[in-house]
């Protein structure tokens, strides 16, 4: 089976790396030729265009930064959609708009091919080790067909239901992650301003009811000072904006969501779209002339779980 992978960036490159590491026949395409060359050196095959992947591969995987980018590689000049044939599979692993997923799915199904949305959650460090979680939306028979590939890229794999459900759940989890990040930025800055030791503060949160996945990962790079999680403010804004759209469409009287959207809109204007998202803490540090730092923390998030075979997570009923 030939797998064509489009998008070798922060997340996509790590997912594609897991496929290569696990012995799959991987073809790659990215606008950055250096990334493509790196994968060719690891045993992958370079494709000149998305269309070539559609002509040559059994499965196409996309992991791109926006709905527009995914639509472009599928429907644009030299896109792969025009050459899709019955029996082929498109696995969309980008974080995207659920309505766009449903639209693209209909186009793929009209070709007799299978479309599955498969966004990931857990951070680039877990994508790198194959321990990331994957949400998969689409028909159950389609899920069963792609599950072996998902097990090569991720550890905990959840079939979420029909097309669109995975994208809704994915942006919900990114919204929660962002709420936790902002709360931690406020908490850590407050503790620093109150004269508390930051290493002790980190441990106090970690062993308490205030702990979270975000604290155990992102707080470490905040306290290191790198603030580098390979995720930037523009991408956060996209994801929380998608969640807020879902909430508004459903008529939910959300209060935190519009606030978080506004905070990151203002932070992007002040610090730039490509600022690392944990530097939302600058909003609280800089007015006080503080730098919230500890000692001995890593400059990158590290996954300390050993890579293990992926498995399906089955919801309790």
MARTITOR-505947 format. One line per 5 residues: number of its first residue (from 1); their letters; for each residue z, x, y of N, C-alpha, C. Coordinates in steps of 0.05 Angstrom, whole numbers, always signed. Layout:
BEGIN
NUM) A) Z,X,Y,Z,X,Y,Z,X,Y; ...
# end
This chain:
BEGIN
1) XXXXX) +0,+17,-24,+0,+0,+0,+0,+18,+25; -19,+12,+43,-20,+27,+68,-6,+11,+90; +11,+24,+105,+27,+11,+126,+18,+23,+153; +9,+7,+171,+2,+16,+198,+24,+10,+217; +34,+30,+231,+57,+27,+249,+48,+33,+277
6) XXXXX) +52,+13,+295,+45,+16,+324,+70,+16,+340; +75,+38,+355,+98,+41,+372,+118,+60,+361; +117,+85,+369,+134,+107,+358,+155,+115,+378; +165,+96,+394,+185,+103,+414,+213,+105,+403; +233,+99,+420,+261,+104,+413,+269,+90,+387
11) XXXXX) +261,+65,+383,+268,+51,+358,+245,+53,+338; +221,+47,+347,+198,+47,+328,+194,+73,+314; +198,+96,+328,+194,+122,+315,+214,+126,+293; +238,+115,+296,+259,+119,+275,+253,+101,+252; +244,+76,+257,+237,+58,+235,+213,+69,+219
16) XXXXX) +193,+79,+234,+170,+91,+220,+179,+116,+205; +198,+131,+216,+208,+154,+202,+221,+147,+175; +235,+124,+175,+247,+116,+150,+226,+109,+129; +204,+97,+137,+182,+91,+119,+171,+117,+107; +166,+136,+125,+155,+162,+115,+175,+176,+97
21) XXXXX) +201,+176,+105,+221,+189,+89,+224,+177,+61; +218,+151,+59,+221,+136,+34,+195,+135,+18; +175,+152,+26,+152,+156,+10,+129,+137,+13; +129,+121,+35,+107,+102,+39,+83,+116,+52; +59,+104,+47,+34,+113,+59,+32,+101,+87
26) XXXXX) +39,+117,+107,+42,+106,+134,+19,+117,+152; +6,+98,+166,-13,+105,+187,+0,+98,+214; -5,+114,+235,+10,+110,+260,-9,+109,+284; +1,+95,+304,-14,+93,+330,+7,+91,+352; +3,+107,+373,+20,+106,+397,+3,+118,+420
31) XXXXX) +9,+109,+444,-5,+120,+468,+3,+149,+473; +26,+157,+463,+35,+185,+466,+25,+202,+443; +5,+218,+448,-8,+234,+427,+11,+253,+413; +31,+263,+429,+50,+282,+418,+67,+268,+396; +74,+243,+399,+89,+229,+379,+72,+225,+354
36) XXXXX) +47,+219,+358,+29,+215,+335,+27,+242,+320; +23,+264,+334,+21,+290,+322,+46,+297,+305; +69,+289,+316,+94,+295,+301,+94,+280,+275; +85,+256,+274,+84,+241,+249,+63,+251,+230; +40,+259,+241,+20,+271,+223,+31,+296,+209
41) XXXXX) +47,+312,+224,+59,+336,+212,+79,+328,+190; +89,+304,+191,+108,+295,+171,+94,+280,+148; +68,+278,+149,+53,+266,+127,+39,+240,+133; +42,+230,+157,+29,+204,+164,+0,+209,+171; -15,+188,+173,-44,+189,+181,-47,+176,+209
46) XXXXX) -61,+190,+226,-66,+180,+253,-88,+160,+254; -85,+138,+269,-106,+119,+273,-116,+120,+302; -142,+116,+306,-153,+118,+333,-148,+94,+350; -142,+71,+337,-138,+46,+351,-123,+26,+334; -112,+5,+347,-100,-16,+330,-120,-29,+312
51) XXXXX) -145,-31,+321,-165,-43,+304,-169,-27,+279; -169,-1,+281,-172,+16,+257,-149,+10,+237; -125,+6,+247,-103,-1,+229,-108,-27,+215; -119,-47,+230,-125,-72,+219,-146,-70,+197; -165,-52,+201,-186,-49,+181,-177,-33,+157
56) XXXXX) -157,-16,+160,-150,+3,+139,-125,-3,+124; -106,-19,+136,-79,-21,+125,-74,-49,+114; -56,-51,+95,-48,-76,+83,-27,-90,+100; -10,-74,+113,+12,-85,+130,+11,-71,+157; +14,-86,+178,+16,-75,+205,+44,-81,+216
61) XXXXX) +57,-60,+226,+84,-63,+238,+81,-56,+267; +92,-73,+285,+93,-66,+313,+122,-65,+322; +128,-45,+339,+155,-43,+351,+150,-33,+380; +148,-51,+398,+139,-45,+426,+158,-57,+446; +156,-47,+471,+177,-53,+491,+176,-81,+504
66) XXXXX) +154,-95,+500,+152,-121,+514,+133,-140,+499; +135,-166,+504,+116,-184,+492,+87,-178,+500; +83,-170,+525,+56,-164,+534,+44,-140,+519; +61,-120,+512,+51,-97,+497,+43,-105,+469; +58,-123,+456,+51,-132,+429,+25,-148,+430
71) XXXXX) +23,-166,+450,-1,-182,+452,-26,-164,+457; -22,-143,+472,-45,-125,+478,-56,-111,+454; -38,-101,+437,-48,-86,+413,-60,-105,+393; -52,-131,+394,-63,-150,+375,-89,-163,+386; -89,-171,+411,-111,-187,+422,-129,-172,+441
76) XXXXX) -121,-148,+450,-136,-134,+469,-161,-121,+458; -174,-106,+475,-197,-90,+465,-188,-71,+444; -202,-70,+422,-195,-54,+399,-169,-63,+386; -161,-88,+390,-137,-100,+378,-143,-106,+348; -121,-109,+333,-124,-113,+304,-128,-142,+296
81) XXXXX) -121,-160,+314,-122,-189,+306,-151,-197,+298; -171,-187,+311,-198,-195,+305,-207,-188,+277; -194,-168,+265,-203,-159,+238,-182,-165,+217; -161,-180,+223,-142,-188,+203,-156,-205,+182; -148,-202,+157,-161,-217,+135,-139,-229,+117
86) XXXXX) -146,-248,+101,-126,-261,+83,-112,-240,+66; -86,-244,+63,-70,-226,+47,-56,-204,+63; -66,-198,+87,-53,-178,+104,-27,-189,+116; -10,-171,+126,+16,-178,+137,+19,-164,+164; +29,-180,+184,+38,-168,+209,+68,-172,+211
91) XXXXX) +83,-150,+213,+111,-151,+217,+117,-143,+246; +126,-162,+262,+132,-157,+290,+161,-150,+293; +168,-125,+298,+195,-116,+299,+205,-111,+328; +189,-119,+347,+197,-117,+375,+218,-139,+382; +233,-134,+403,+250,-156,+414,+233,-171,+434
96) XXXXX) +228,-196,+428,+208,-211,+443,+215,-240,+447; +198,-254,+461,+202,-282,+467,+195,-299,+443; +213,-317,+436,+209,-333,+412,+184,-351,+414; +177,-360,+438,+153,-376,+441,+128,-359,+437; +129,-334,+444,+106,-316,+439,+104,-310,+409
101) XXXXX) +126,-308,+396,+126,-304,+366,+111,-328,+353; +118,-352,+361,+106,-376,+349,+76,-377,+355; +69,-369,+380,+40,-369,+388,+25,-349,+371; +35,-324,+369,+21,-304,+354,+20,-311,+324; +42,-323,+314,+43,-330,+286,+21,-350,+279
106) XXXXX) +15,-369,+297,-6,-388,+292,-33,-374,+290; -38,-355,+307,-63,-340,+307,-67,-325,+281; -45,-313,+272,-46,-297,+247,-50,-315,+223; -36,-337,+222,-39,-356,+200,-67,-368,+199; -80,-371,+222,-107,-381,+222,-127,-362,+209
111) XXXXX) -119,-337,+207,-135,-316,+194,-128,-315,+164; -109,-330,+155,-101,-329,+127,-82,-306,+121; -71,-294,+142,-53,-271,+139,-24,-282,+143; -5,-264,+138,+24,-271,+140,+35,-258,+165; +50,-274,+181,+64,-263,+204,+94,-266,+200
116) XXXXX) +109,-244,+203,+138,-245,+201,+149,-231,+226; +169,-244,+239,+183,-230,+261,+208,-217,+248; +212,-191,+255,+233,-175,+242,+247,-157,+262; +259,-168,+283,+273,-152,+303,+298,-139,+290; +306,-116,+302,+328,-101,+291,+352,-100,+310
121) XXXXX) +376,-94,+299,+400,-93,+315,+419,-72,+304; +431,-57,+322,+450,-37,+313,+447,-10,+327; +426,-6,+343,+424,+18,+358,+405,+39,+345; +394,+56,+362,+375,+76,+353,+387,+95,+332; +413,+100,+334,+426,+118,+314,+425,+107,+286
126) XXXXX) +428,+81,+284,+426,+68,+258,+397,+64,+248; +379,+61,+267,+351,+60,+260,+343,+86,+247; +354,+108,+258,+347,+135,+249,+356,+140,+220; +378,+128,+212,+389,+133,+186,+382,+112,+165; +366,+91,+174,+359,+70,+156,+381,+50,+151
131) XXXXX) +402,+50,+169,+425,+33,+165,+425,+10,+186; +403,+6,+200,+402,-15,+220,+401,-42,+207; +409,-63,+221,+407,-90,+211,+380,-102,+220; +369,-120,+204,+343,-132,+210,+345,-162,+206; +336,-177,+227,+333,-206,+225,+304,-212,+219
136) XXXXX) +299,-229,+200,+271,-235,+192,+266,-265,+193; +248,-274,+210,+240,-301,+213,+212,-306,+202; +210,-329,+188,+184,-336,+175,+189,-349,+149; +168,-357,+135,+172,-372,+110,+187,-355,+89; +202,-369,+72,+218,-355,+52,+200,-338,+34
141) XXXXX) +177,-348,+26,+159,-332,+9,+149,-307,+23; +146,-310,+50,+138,-286,+65,+160,-266,+67; +185,-276,+70,+208,-258,+70,+210,-243,+44; +206,-256,+22,+208,-243,-4,+186,-222,-6; +163,-227,+6,+141,-207,+4,+147,-182,+20
146) XXXXX) +160,-185,+44,+164,-161,+60,+191,-148,+55; +209,-161,+40,+236,-151,+36,+236,-122,+25; +219,-114,+6,+220,-86,-2,+215,-66,+21; +197,-73,+39,+193,-55,+62,+217,-56,+81; +228,-79,+85,+252,-81,+103,+275,-65,+91
151) XXXXX) +277,-64,+65,+299,-48,+52,+294,-18,+56; +269,-10,+61,+264,+18,+66,+270,+26,+95; +273,+6,+113,+278,+12,+141,+307,+5,+150; +319,-15,+136,+345,-25,+145,+364,-29,+121; +389,-35,+128,+410,-38,+108,+418,-67,+103
156) XXXXX) +424,-81,+125,+432,-109,+123,+409,-126,+133; +398,-143,+116,+374,-158,+123,+379,-188,+120; +375,-203,+141,+381,-231,+142,+356,-248,+146; +350,-266,+128,+329,-286,+132,+340,-308,+150; +329,-311,+174,+341,-328,+194,+329,-356,+194
161) XXXXX) +306,-360,+180,+293,-386,+180,+265,-384,+189; +255,-405,+203,+227,-407,+212,+222,-387,+234; +196,-383,+239,+188,-365,+261,+201,-374,+287; +211,-355,+302,+225,-359,+327,+255,-357,+324; +266,-362,+301,+295,-361,+298,+306,-332,+300
166) XXXXX) +291,-313,+289,+300,-285,+290,+301,-275,+319; +280,-282,+334,+279,-273,+362,+302,-286,+378; +308,-311,+373,+330,-324,+388,+356,-310,+381; +361,-305,+355,+386,-292,+348,+388,-263,+358; +365,-249,+358,+365,-222,+367,+373,-220,+397
171) XXXXX) +361,-236,+414,+369,-234,+442,+397,-244,+447; +407,-262,+430,+435,-270,+432,+453,-247,+427; +447,-231,+406,+464,-208,+400,+462,-187,+422; +439,-183,+433,+436,-164,+455,+451,-174,+480; +452,-200,+484,+468,-211,+506,+498,-205,+502
176) XXXXX) +508,-210,+477,+536,-204,+471,+542,-174,+475; +524,-157,+466,+527,-128,+469,+530,-121,+499; +514,-134,+515,+514,-127,+544,+539,-137,+557; +549,-161,+549,+574,-171,+560,+597,-151,+553; +597,-142,+528,+617,-123,+519,+615,-97,+535
181) XXXXX) +591,-88,+540,+587,-63,+556,+598,-66,+584; +592,-88,+597,+602,-91,+625,+632,-93,+625; +644,-108,+605,+673,-110,+604,+686,-83,+599; +673,-67,+582,+684,-40,+577,+682,-22,+602; +660,-25,+616,+657,-9,+641,+679,-16,+661
186) XXXXX) +685,-41,+663,+707,-49,+681,+734,-40,+671; +738,-43,+644,+764,-35,+633,+769,-5,+634; +749,+11,+627,+752,+40,+627,+756,+50,+656; +741,+39,+675,+745,+48,+703,+772,+40,+713; +782,+17,+706,+808,+8,+714,+830,+27,+703
191) XXXXX) +827,+34,+678,+847,+52,+665,+846,+79,+678; +823,+89,+684,+820,+115,+698,+834,+113,+725; +828,+92,+740,+839,+89,+767,+870,+86,+766; +880,+75,+744,+909,+71,+741,+923,+95,+730; +908,+117,+726,+920,+143,+719,+924,+146,+689
196) XXXXX) +911,+130,+672,+914,+132,+643,+896,+154,+632; +905,+166,+611,+889,+186,+597,+866,+172,+582; +841,+182,+585,+818,+168,+575,+815,+170,+545; +823,+192,+533,+822,+194,+504,+842,+175,+491; +866,+173,+503,+886,+154,+493,+876,+126,+497
201) XXXXX) +863,+120,+520,+852,+94,+525,+832,+86,+504; +814,+105,+498,+794,+100,+477,+807,+91,+451; +828,+106,+443,+841,+99,+417,+856,+73,+419; +868,+67,+442,+882,+42,+445,+864,+18,+441; +840,+20,+452,+820,-1,+449,+811,-3,+419
206) XXXXX) +806,+21,+408,+794,+22,+381,+812,+9,+360; +838,+12,+363,+857,+2,+342,+868,-26,+349; +856,-38,+370,+868,-63,+380,+849,-86,+376; +859,-110,+384,+842,-134,+383,+820,-133,+404; +821,-114,+422,+800,-111,+442,+777,-94,+433
211) XXXXX) +777,-85,+408,+756,-67,+397,+730,-82,+393; +708,-67,+393,+681,-78,+387,+663,-56,+378; +641,-64,+366,+620,-45,+358,+611,-29,+383; +608,-43,+405,+599,-29,+430,+619,-8,+438; +645,-14,+436,+665,+6,+443,+663,+31,+425
216) XXXXX) +661,+26,+400,+661,+49,+381,+636,+66,+383; +615,+56,+396,+590,+71,+399,+586,+79,+428; +582,+60,+446,+574,+66,+473,+597,+77,+490; +621,+69,+485,+643,+81,+500,+645,+112,+496; +637,+121,+472,+638,+149,+467,+619,+165,+484
221) XXXXX) +594,+155,+488,+575,+170,+505,+582,+165,+535; +595,+143,+541,+605,+140,+569,+626,+162,+574; +645,+165,+556,+666,+184,+561,+657,+213,+558; +635,+218,+544,+623,+244,+543,+609,+251,+570; +598,+230,+583,+584,+234,+608,+554,+233,+605
226) XXXXX) +543,+235,+581,+514,+234,+578,+504,+205,+583; +519,+185,+574,+512,+157,+577,+485,+151,+563; +477,+168,+544,+451,+167,+532,+452,+151,+505; +442,+127,+506,+440,+111,+481,+410,+105,+474; +392,+119,+488,+363,+114,+484,+356,+85,+491
231) XXXXX) +370,+73,+510,+364,+45,+518,+369,+43,+548; +350,+32,+562,+350,+33,+591,+354,+5,+603; +360,+5,+629,+367,-19,+643,+345,-40,+644; +320,-31,+645,+298,-50,+645,+296,-66,+619; +302,-52,+597,+301,-65,+571,+325,-84,+567
236) XXXXX) +348,-76,+578,+371,-95,+578,+364,-120,+593; +352,-116,+617,+345,-139,+634,+326,-158,+620; +306,-147,+606,+288,-163,+591,+302,-180,+570; +320,-168,+555,+333,-182,+533,+353,-203,+542; +369,-196,+562,+389,-216,+572,+374,-238,+587
241) XXXXX) +351,-232,+599,+336,-253,+612,+324,-272,+592; +315,-262,+569,+305,-280,+548,+327,-298,+537; +351,-287,+534,+374,-304,+525,+380,-325,+546; +381,-317,+571,+388,-336,+592,+367,-358,+594; +341,-352,+589,+320,-372,+588,+326,-393,+566
246) XXXXX) +334,-383,+542,+340,-401,+520,+363,-419,+527; +384,-408,+540,+407,-424,+547,+400,-445,+568; +383,-437,+588,+375,-457,+608,+358,-479,+596; +340,-471,+578,+322,-491,+565,+339,-511,+549; +360,-501,+537,+377,-518,+520,+397,-534,+537
251) XXXXX) +398,-530,+563,+416,-544,+580,+445,-536,+578; +450,-511,+568,+477,-502,+565,+488,-492,+593; +511,-502,+602,+521,-494,+628,+534,-466,+627; +518,-446,+620,+529,-419,+618,+537,-408,+646; +558,-392,+646,+567,-380,+671,+566,-350,+670
256) XXXXX) +574,-338,+647,+572,-309,+645,+543,-299,+645; +526,-313,+631,+498,-304,+628,+484,-299,+655; +484,-318,+673,+470,-313,+699,+484,-289,+714; +510,-286,+711,+524,-264,+724,+514,-237,+713; +513,-235,+687,+504,-210,+674,+475,-204,+682
261) XXXXX) +458,-224,+683,+430,-221,+692,+430,-209,+720; +446,-221,+737,+447,-211,+765,+457,-183,+767; +478,-176,+752,+489,-149,+753,+468,-128,+746; +453,-134,+725,+433,-114,+717,+409,-114,+735; +402,-136,+747,+381,-136,+767,+389,-118,+791
266) XXXXX) +413,-121,+800,+423,-104,+822,+425,-75,+814; +434,-70,+790,+436,-42,+780,+409,-29,+778; +389,-44,+769,+362,-32,+768,+352,-25,+795; +357,-42,+815,+349,-36,+842,+363,-12,+853; +388,-8,+845,+404,+14,+856,+399,+41,+841
271) XXXXX) +397,+39,+814,+396,+64,+798,+369,+69,+785; +352,+49,+784,+326,+52,+773,+323,+39,+746; +299,+30,+740,+293,+16,+715,+300,+33,+690; +295,+59,+692,+298,+76,+668,+325,+90,+667; +344,+81,+682,+372,+91,+679,+383,+80,+653
276) XXXXX) +399,+97,+639,+411,+89,+614,+430,+66,+620; +430,+46,+602,+445,+21,+607,+475,+26,+609; +488,+45,+595,+517,+49,+599,+524,+57,+627; +505,+67,+642,+511,+74,+670,+515,+50,+688; +516,+26,+677,+526,+4,+692,+554,+10,+702
281) XXXXX) +568,+29,+689,+595,+37,+697,+594,+50,+725; +571,+61,+734,+569,+72,+760,+576,+51,+782; +570,+26,+776,+576,+5,+795,+606,+4,+802; +623,+13,+783,+652,+13,+787,+663,+40,+793; +651,+61,+783,+660,+88,+789,+655,+96,+818
286) XXXXX) +631,+92,+827,+622,+104,+852,+637,+94,+877; +644,+68,+878,+660,+59,+902,+687,+72,+903; +697,+81,+880,+724,+94,+879,+722,+125,+880; +698,+135,+878,+695,+164,+877,+705,+176,+851; +704,+160,+830,+714,+169,+804,+691,+176,+785
291) XXXXX) +698,+192,+764,+680,+196,+741,+697,+191,+716; +689,+171,+701,+704,+163,+677,+696,+180,+654; +712,+200,+647,+705,+220,+627,+730,+225,+609; +724,+231,+583,+744,+241,+565,+737,+268,+556; +747,+276,+533,+740,+303,+522,+735,+300,+492
296) XXXXX) +716,+316,+482,+710,+316,+454,+693,+294,+443; +681,+278,+461,+664,+256,+452,+635,+266,+450; +619,+255,+431,+591,+264,+428,+573,+254,+450; +551,+269,+454,+532,+262,+476,+511,+242,+466; +510,+237,+440,+493,+217,+428,+508,+200,+408
301) XXXXX) +500,+175,+405,+513,+159,+385,+506,+170,+357; +526,+171,+339,+522,+182,+313,+529,+161,+292; +512,+158,+272,+518,+139,+250,+532,+155,+228; +557,+148,+223,+572,+163,+202,+571,+149,+175; +555,+127,+173,+551,+114,+147,+529,+129,+132
306) XXXXX) +533,+135,+106,+511,+147,+91,+489,+126,+87; +464,+136,+86,+442,+118,+81,+444,+105,+53; +442,+79,+52,+443,+65,+26,+420,+45,+25; +413,+37,+0,+391,+18,-2,+398,-8,+13; +377,-20,+25,+381,-45,+40,+386,-68,+21
311) XXXXX) +397,-89,+32,+402,-113,+16,+401,-138,+34; +396,-161,+21,+395,-185,+36,+424,-196,+41; +429,-203,+66,+454,-217,+73,+449,-247,+71; +465,-260,+55,+462,-289,+50,+484,-304,+65; +477,-322,+83,+497,-337,+98,+514,-354,+79
316) XX) +540,-356,+85,+557,-374,+70,+550,-403,+76; +553,-420,+57,+546,-449,+61,+570,-466,+53
# end
